[in-house]
Amino acid sequence: DGPSVFQIVLSIVGLCFIASTVIGYIEYKQGDVAGALVLSWYLFGVFAYQDQPTIHWTSLGLCIAVTAYTLKPLVLRLFGRQTGETAPLLG
């Protein structure tokens, strides 16, 4: 048939671990945007090729969230949203 409930839960835990790794990449020092986008692309690949609906849609949601989190500083810098009040204190 398909994966058992235990396998689905383990898959979702693994996907959440990957998403938290992306957040760690972004938050650590200057941020590893390329590595974060590679893992985001991986989550999209899981979405594209997974037949089980729970894993399928969870990976899409995490992919969108992680991509938005990764690109947020770039978009804010691009549109000039960084003023003296929002500039980092130590960076």
C-alpha atoms as one frame of an Amber mdcrd trajectory, in Angstrom:
protein
   0.000   0.000   0.000   1.716   3.088   1.293   3.764   4.239   4.234   2.570
   3.499   7.750   1.647   6.246  10.190   5.011   5.801  11.903   6.857   6.317
   8.614   4.782   9.408   7.820   5.538  10.903  11.235   9.258  10.193  10.816
   9.200  11.791   7.369   7.537  14.939   8.671  10.012  15.130  11.555  12.831
  14.832   9.011  11.352  17.570   6.844  11.031  19.841   9.884  14.660  19.092
  10.762  15.704  20.167   7.269  13.653  23.363   7.586  15.262  24.151  10.945
  18.681  23.546   9.377  17.880  26.196   6.772  16.962  28.663   9.508  20.257
  27.844  11.213  22.129  28.509   7.968  20.538  31.931   7.672  20.926  32.966
  11.309  24.562  31.881  11.704  26.878  34.897  11.236  26.419  36.272   7.705
  24.176  33.450   6.558  24.665  30.742   3.976  22.003  31.765   1.485  23.187
  29.353  -1.214  23.029  26.375   1.146  19.618  27.474   2.371  18.279  27.732
  -1.172  19.652  24.278  -2.028  17.759  22.764   0.897  14.682  24.739  -0.099
  14.975  23.249  -3.597  15.252  19.808  -1.974  11.968  20.414  -0.134  10.368
  21.373  -3.441  11.701  18.143  -4.957  10.073  16.151  -2.172   6.836  17.986
  -2.926   7.103  17.230  -6.636   7.812  13.504  -6.362   5.994  12.410  -3.199
   2.682  10.605  -3.679   1.600  10.507  -0.034  -0.563  13.635   0.509   0.569
  14.485   4.042   4.257  14.448   3.158   3.532  16.101  -0.205   1.771  19.161
   1.223   3.964  19.441   4.316   7.053  19.698   2.139   5.417  22.402   0.002
   4.464  24.445   3.055   7.940  24.144   4.512   9.483  24.999   1.139   7.457
  28.210   0.874   8.173  29.192   4.484  11.893  28.492   4.208  12.226  30.309
   0.881  10.419  33.354   2.265  12.611  33.299   5.379  15.745  32.976   3.247
  14.898  35.790   0.843  13.416  38.214   3.393  16.703  40.066   4.163  17.490
  40.339   0.461  14.070  41.778  -0.366  14.203  44.227   2.534  17.660  45.407
   1.467  16.555  45.661  -2.154  13.629  47.929  -1.302  15.643  50.040   1.137
  13.806  49.060   4.294  16.968  49.137   6.392  17.236  52.461   8.183  19.321
  53.529  11.138  16.647  52.236  13.466  16.564  48.773  11.934  20.299  48.396
  11.220  22.126  45.696  13.191  23.977  47.019  16.229  27.116  44.911  15.858
  27.234  44.281  12.133
